[in-house]
Amino acid sequence: MISQNLSVSSKLTPLFDYIKKSQESRKIRETVKLAATFILISFFLFFAIRPTVLTISALVGEIKSKELLSREMKKKISSVILAQDLFSQVQERYSVVESCLPALPHFSQATSQIQGLLDERSIEFSKLDFQIKEGQYFSTSIATASSFISGIDLVASLLQNRRLLEIPNLGFSVDKESASSRQVSLNLPLNIYYWKDQSREKK
């Protein structure tokens, strides 16, 4: 009986060995498959998905920068539109501003305005001489004789003139000759202003 069991056992030993080797081979194949799968996934992650992620990240950053740029451009466009509206409002009054405070001295304009005021009051005067001063004005002086009322009226008209000017002081005097003719000597210095364009000087 024992010999029969030994005989059966010796016959089954190769079968057990085969099954054991098959199991080990299957484990090795599974391990190889698992390692190959892991390597393949890593390969796709590094060479396929990683560039895609980087591209998406770059696109998101570019979109954000463009949105920021778009907001800044909208602010600038709004500022330009506002400036245009303000300029269109001021442009209508530019000629008035220019006649009051011109960008250049315009000596001829000042001469014609003063001469017109003197002619209206029949006040004679000699040639006007202008002197450029440091700053944004030039000076001249009216020395003539007229009636006191005409002199006062001339001063008032000069102060109401559109061209911006200043009368730093005022002198009336009466001598024997002027007293007999009922006239006073008038000495009237004037400072006439203009807008000195600094940007032109820098150029």
Order of alpha helices (4+ residues) and beta strands (2+ residues): alpha-alpha-alpha-alpha-beta-beta-alpha-beta-beta-alpha-beta-alpha
